[in-house]
Amino acid sequence: MPLPKEDTESPPVEEAHAGPGSSDKAARASTAALLRNPLVGLTTDELVKEADSFTDSKGLQGHRDIFRKGAMVAQVINKPDGFESITALNEEEKAGMDQTAVNGAQEYYYATFDLWDARMQGLVNGAPYLCSALVGCWSSPLLNKYTGRRGTIFISCFFSVVTGFWMAAADSWYNLLIARFVLGFAVGAKSSTTPVYSAESTPKSIRGALTMMWQMWTAFGIALGFIVSVAFRNTDFLGENTQWRWMLASTSVPPLVVMVQVYFCPESPRWYMEKGRYQKAFQSTLRLRHHPIQAARDMFYAYKLLEIENRARSGRNWKDFFTVRRNRRAAMASYFVMFMQQFCGSMYYSTNIFEMANFDRSTALLTSMGMGLINWLFAIPAFYTIDTFGRRNLLLVTFPLMSLCLFFTGFSFLMPDGTARLACIATGIYLFAAVYSPGAGPVPFTYSAEAFPLHIRDIGMSSATAVTWGFNFIISFTWPSMINSFGPTGAFVWYACWNIFGFVVAYFWLPETKNLTLEELDSVFSVRSRDHAEYYSSKIPWYANKYLLRRDVKPFPALYELAEDDQDYDGPRKASVHHNETGLVSRQSSEKQI
């Protein structure tokens, strides 16, 4: 089944939005169709031969019957309850198918080390994020290549444990700076690996929810950091003003727990398949799925998709990251959401912000703890909405709301001193945390983990996390100086304006990625940025008529559509992917190109 040739600027699935009359673009649409489901159109005998060939070539002969049934289920994977029609499955088998301790500590170690220069405060606080952006994230592909997803997480947690105690024992500000810089290696490596590990191990229907658990439990860690800061705020076991040492030492406990547990988790099946270790891949998939046939289905289906993708990209390498438009499109979208995760507002100096509002230190720590708990609790709704409401829609709703919260907080600093002023500032920051948590918090890591094709996924996720940690460092480094120059009102208004910018860019240029396989996303990112902007510009009057004027309007034609089920295929290998940039939906039959 030969695939069409493509130039370096246009991979086979990159331009599936092609117009009629273009044979090479129709061929690209055919590849997109194969990525949708490469098994559609095969007869039962052909499907069994494909499954047998797979098990024989990969050393899985002992599981031949399971993989035959798994292949049959994979063929109807896009049909609701399609497995019910498979006579080879018995009834039993069918039934089986149904970061912040430093936030409080910084106020104490500033005094210990006489560290009052705003730039040096920013440098010490931002050191981990600088190392993450420059070293940690970029070491991730190499660590993943040789140690796997679990090995990378183990190594990064080891560095976290060591640097936690190192920071607690620091006897000078530059010793603390070095320890925090080394900590950034761990932060970068695990933050660019864990979301990919989750994305590769979960079925598409719940991939977003489970991948966002990284951010949800990061928010829990932030809340835990605030709780630790409050718990140790009056501790003097080692002498006066040593509270910060206990706060920083406590950060070694959670990664130690992860180190002990990580090798009890199955390795990513896709990583094993990439290494040609198919027995191990099947064992991992068995642990990650409810039923052996589900495991065989997903592994065989993933193998066939990757086989098509690898053939389509034969001879390509990591340079595709820069030369292929589809990959650049994914990179731009991922970099944007990672950038906005940081520039939507700063919470790293919440204790300092509350002290500027004339809270005493103890009250500021308690108030920050409340914000941390809100940040965690309000991440829970995203667990249910990220795969239903969508990644893009969550950002479009939360960016304007975060902007309003920051405007409200910033202008509250202009009120006269008093209880009302304190209440308004705390309310604004709490509301901001509540809105941030289900949107700009979890979406960027989930989005970036699924945006890139497999052969550049490691470098893609590493570069995306480097962006977020790089801008995290910029915020940490510049916030003290910004407060001194702009005042709290100016600083909050500055970030409020960035949220308005984020809404505009997300509306016109950010593709939706929910409920698609990692391979199907090729079709979504094939739509050019210009076409995306033109489409959503033309949709503004439709929104106005439907939601403002309450008129009865026809459904707006889709920009890109993927077949809801395999009944949309009315012939062998007919493309199910079609795009619409002009209001007319076109389908490219691809039988002649295959």
N, C-alpha and C positions, 0 to 999 in steps of 0.2 A: 504494500500500500504506500507508494511513493508520495512524498509531500512536496509541495511546490518550493522552488528556491526563493530566497528572499535576500534583499540587500541588508547591509548593516544598519540602515536607518529604519527599516520596516520589517520587523519580524512577522511571522505568519499570523499571529493572533493580535497584532498590534493595531491593525486598521480595519477591524471588523465592521466599522461604520461606513465602509465604502459604498459609493453610489452604484447604481445599476450600470451594466455595460462594461465593467472593468473585470476582466477574467482573473488577473492576479489577485485582486481584492476579493473576488468571489472564492478563490482558492483559500485565501486567508480565513474567510468566513467558515470554510469547510473545516479547517483546523480548529476553529473555535467550537464548531459543532462536536467534533471528536472530543474536545476537552469537556464539553457538557456531559457526554456519555459515550465513550468509545465502544461500548458493547451493543448499542442499539442497532438493529438490522441484522444481527447474527442469528442464524438458526440455532436450535438447541444443540444439534450435533457440532456445529462450529464452535459454540460456546464451550461445550465440554472439551473439545480438542484444545482450545485456548487454555482452559483451566488445567488440563493434564500436562500441557507443555510447560506451563508455569511451575507446577509442582515437581515435574521431572527435572527441570533445569535448575531449580533452586534448592534441591535436596529435601523437598517436603512430600515425598511419595507416601509417607505414612498418613498424611492428611488429605489424600486425594478426594475422598468422598465429601469431606467437609468443604473443600475448595470448589468442587463442582456445584454444590448447593449454594455456596457463597457467591459464585459467579452468576448463577441464575437470579439470585436476589439483587445483585449489583446491576443487572441488566434493567431491572424495573425500579431502581433506587429513587427515581424522580416521580414515580406513580404512587399516589396515596394508597396504602394497603395493597400494593401491587403483588407482594409476596403471597397473598391469599390465593392467587390463581396458579401457583406453582405446585403441581401435583407431586413433585419429588419430595416436598416437605410434609412431614407428618404433623398431626395436630399439636403435639407437644412442642415441636420446633417452631410452629407458627405462633404459639402462645408466648414462646420465649422471645419473640421479636418485638412484641408490643413495648521618719527621719528626725526627731525633735527633742531628744534629751538635751541636745546642745542648745536648744532655744532657751531653756531655763538656766543651763550651766553658764552660758556666756556672760550673764549679768554678774556672776561671781568671779570667773577667771579673768575678766577685765581688771578687777580690783587687785587680784593676786599678782598679775604680771604688769600692773600699771599700764594697761593697754587702752589708751583713750583716743588715739588717732583714728579717725573714721576710716581711712583707707586701710590701715593695718587690721582693724576689726573686720572689715569686709574681706580682706585677704585670708585671715585665719578661718573665718566662718565659711568662706567659699572654696577653700583649698580642696576638699574632697570632690567638688563638682568640676574644678579645673582639671584635676588628675583623671576624673572619669571621662571628660571630653577629649583629653589629649592622649591618654594611655589606656585606661580601663576598657572603654568600649571597643577600641581597635585591637585589643588583645583577645577579645572574645572569639572571633572566627578561628584563630589558631588554637585556642584552648578547646573549642568545640570540636575541631577537626580531630584532635588526638585524644581527648578525654571524654567526649560526649557531653550531652546536656547535663547529666547528673554530676559528672566530674568537674565541670566548670562551676556549677553551683557549690560543690563541696570546697573547691579551692578558694572561691571568693568568700565563703563563710569563714574559712580558716583565717584569711587576712582580716576579716571583720573582728574576729575574736581577739587576735593579737593586737590590732591597733586600738581596740577599746581599752584594754589594760594599759597600753602604751600611752594613750592620751591621759588616762587617770594618773599615771606616774610622772607626767611631764614636769620638769623643774624650771622651764623657761618658755617664753612664748614661741621661740623659734623651734624648740623641741616639740611643742604642741602643734605647730604649723606643719612640721615634717610628718608627724603621726597622722594628722588629718589628711595630708596629701596622699600618703600611702593608702589610707582608707578608701580614697577615691578609686583605686584599682579594683577593689572588691565591689564597690557600688556600680561601677561601669560594667564589669564583666557579668554580674548576676542580673542587672537590669536589662541587658541586651540579650540574655539567654532565657530567663524564666518565661517571658511572654511567648517566645517562639516555642519553647518546650510545651507550654499549654496549648498553643494553636495547633501543633503537630499531633497532639495526643487525643484531641477531642473531636467528636462529630460536628458537622457544620451547624446543626440546629441549636447547639448550646455552646459553640466555640467562643462567641463573644462574651457570654456570661462567665465562662470559666477562665478565659484569658484575662478579663478585667479583675479577677480575684487578686492578681498581682497588685493592682492599685488599691483595691479595697483593703487588703491586709497591710499595704504600705500606710494607708490612712489609719489603720489600727495601731501600727507601730508609732505613728505620729502621736496618736492619743495616749499610747502607753508612755511615750517619752515625756509628755506633759504630766502624766500621773506620777512618774518617777521624780520629775523636777519638784512637784509639790511634796512628795513623800520625803525627799532628802533636803528640803529647803532649810531646815533647822538642825541638820545633822552636823555634829562637831567631834566625831570619833577620833579624827586625826588632827584636831586642832581647829582654831578659828578660821573661818572662810575656806573650809575644805569640802563644802557641800558639793561643789562642781566635780570633784574627783569621784565621788560616789555616783553622781549622775552619769558621768562618762563611762565608768567601769561597768555600770548596769547594761550598757549597750552590747556587751560581749555575750550576754546570756541567750537572747533569741537566736543569733547565728550558730551558737553552740548546739542548740536543740535541733536546728535544721541539719547541721553536719551529721548528727547521730541518725537522723531519720531519712536523709535523701536517698541512700542506697537501698532502702526498702521500697522505693517507688520504681515503677518500670521505666526503662529508658525509652526515648522517643522511637516508635517504630520506623518513622521516616529516616531517622539518623541511621538506624541499623540497615535499612534498605539501601541507603546511599553508600554504605560500606560493603554491600553485598552479603550481609549476614542475615539471611532470610529466616533461618530457624529462630534466631534471637528475636527478629522482628515479629514473627508470629506469636512467640511466647509473650512478648510485651503486649501485643494487640489482644491476646486472650485475656490478659489481666485488665485491660482497659474497656472491654465490651462485656455486655450482659450474657451473651450466648456465643458458642464457638462459630456458628454460622455467621453471626454479625461480624466476628473477628475476621473470618475468611473473606466475607463480602468486602469489608473496608480495606483490607490489605490488598486483595486482588484488584479492586477498583482503583486504589491509589497507585498500584504498580502499572496498570494500563494507562492511566492518565500521565504518569511520569514518563512512561515509554514514549507516548505521543509527544510530550513536551520536549524530551531529550532528542528525539528525531528531528523535530522542528527546529531545534537550536543546535544541531550538530555542528561542531567546530567552533562554537561560541565559548567564551570564558568570562571571567569577572569583568573584563573590559566592557561587556554589555551594559554594565551599570551606567557607563557614561555615553555609550554610542547608540543604544536602543531607546527609541522614544517612549515605548511602553514603560520601561524601567525608570526613565527620568520622570515620567508622569507620576508613578508611584512614589518616587523619592520626593518630588515637590510636595505632594499631598501629605506624606508622612512628616516631612520637615516642618510644614506649616502647622500641623496639629501639635507637634512637639514644641515648637516655638511658642504657640499660643498657650500651652499648658503652663509655661513659666510667665509669660508677659500678660496673662490675664489678671495678675495681682500677686503680691508677696505676702506669704504667711510665716516666713521664717523668722521674722522679727516681731511676732505678735506680742510677746512679753514687753519688748521695748516700746511698741506702739501704745499698749495700755498704760505704760509708765508715763509716756508723753501726754496721755490724757489725764494725768494726775492720779492714777491708781497707785497705791503703795505697792512695794515689790511682792509681798505675799498675795495681795488681792490680784495683782497682775498675773501671777503664776496660776492662781485658781481660775481666773477668767480665761486664760490661754488653754487650760485643761478643758474647760467647757467647750471652747472652739474646736479642740482636737477631737473630742467625743462626737460633736456634731459632724465634723468632717468624715468620721468613720461611719456613723449611723446613717447618714444621708447618702453614702455610697451604696447602701443595700438596694434601694430602688433600681439602680442601674443594672443590677443583677437580673432583673425581670424585664427591663425596657430596652437594653442594648441590642437584643436579638429580635425585638418586636417593633419598637418605635424606631430603632436604627441609630447608627453612630452619627450620621450627618444631622439628623433631626434633633438629637440631644444637644449638639453644639449650637444649632440655630436657635433653640429655645433658651439655652443657658447663657450664651454670650450677652444678649441684651439685658438679661436680668442681673448678671454680674456687674455690668456697666452701671446700672441703676444703683446697685448696692454700694459700689465704690464712690459714685457721686454723692450719695447720701452720707456715707462715712466721712468723706473728705470735707464736705461743707459743715458737718457736725462739729468739726474742730473750731469753727468760727463762732460757735455759740459761747456765751459767757460761762465761766466756771460754775459748776453746780451739778446736782444730781441728774438733771435733764440732759446735760451735755454728756456725762458719763454713760447714761442709759442709751442715748442715741448712737454713740460710737460703738459700744458693745453690741447693740442690736444690728447695726450695719455690718460689722465684721462677722457676727454669727450668721446673718442671712447670706452673706457672701460665701461662707464655708458651706452652708446648706445647699446653695445653688451650684457651687463648684464641684461638689462631690459626685453627683450623678452624671456630670457632663465633661468638662475639661479635665477632670481628674482621671477617670478610667478610660475614656475614649482614645487618647493618643497612643498608649501602649498597645491596646487591642488593635487599633487601626494599623499601626506600623508593623505589628507582628504578622499580619495577614496580607499586607499589600504587595510584597515582593515574591517573584517566582522562586522555586526551591534553589536553583543553582546559584542565586545571589542573595538568598535570604539572610545568611549570616552577616555578610557585609552590609546589606541594606538595613537590617535592624541595628547593627553596631553604629552605623553612621547616623541613624535616626536618634538613638539614645545619646550619641555624642552631641547632637544638636540640643537636646533638652538639658543635658548637664552643662553644656557650654553656656547656654543662656541662664541656667540656674546660677552659675558662677557669676555671670555679669550682674544679675539681680543682687546676689549676696554682697558683691564687691561695691556696687554703686548705691545701694539703698541708704547706708549711713550718710554718705555725701549728699545724696538727693534730698534727704530729710533736712540736712543743714542748709541746703541751697533753696529748695522749693518750699520747705515747710510741709507739714503733714497734708494740708489741703492740696497743695500743688502735686505732691507725690501720688495721692490717691486719684486725682483727676487725670494724671498722666496715664495710669493703668486703666482707668475707665475708658479713655479714648482708644486704647489698644483693643479693648473688647468690641468696640464698634467696628474697628478695622477687621477683627476676626470674623464678625458676623457677615460683613460684606464679602470677604474672600471665600468663606465657607459656602455662602449661598450661590455664588456664581461659578466657583471652580472646584469644589470638593465633591468627588464621587461618593456614592453610598456603597458599602461593602457587606452589608448584613446578609446572613443566610446563604452565602455562596461558598463553594469549595475553594480551597486555596488556588486551585488551577483555574477555576471559572473566572476568577478576578482578572485574568488576562483580558477578557472581553470587556469588562467594565473600564479598565484603564486604557483601552484602545481608543476611546473617544477623546479627541483633541481638546485642549483647554479652550481654544477659541469656540469650538462647537458647543462646549459645555456652557460657556458664558452666554452665547447667543440664544441657546435653548431656554435658559432660566430668565434671560431678559424678556423673551417673548411670553413667558409664563406669568409675568407680573400682572398684566391686565386680567388674566384668568383668575388669579387669586383675588383681585379687587372685586370682580363680578361675583365670585362665589361666596367670599367671606365678609366683604364690606357691604356690598349692595344686596346680598342674599338672593341672587338670581339663580334660576335653574339652568346650569350650564352643562354641556357635554364634558365627559372626562377628557382631560388634556392628553394628547398622544405622548407615549413614553419616550424618553431619551434613549434608554437601552433596556431591552427586555430579554429575559431568559425564560425558556419554556418552563411552565409550572410543572408539567409532567411530560413523560415521553410520548403521550398521545399526539403531541404536536408534530412528531416525526411521521410524515405520511409516505416515506420511502426510505430505503437504506441510505444511511449517512446524509440525510438532508439537514442543512444547517438550521439549528433552532435559535441561534443568536441573531437578533436583528436590532439595528439601531435606527433612531430617527432624530435627525437634527433639523428637519424642515417641516415637520408636521405630517409627513408621509412615511409610513413604515414600510420598509422593503425587506424582502427575504431573498437570500441568494441560494439557489439550489446548487449543490456542489457535487452531484453524482459524477459529472464529467471530470472533475478535478482529482478524483481519488482513484 
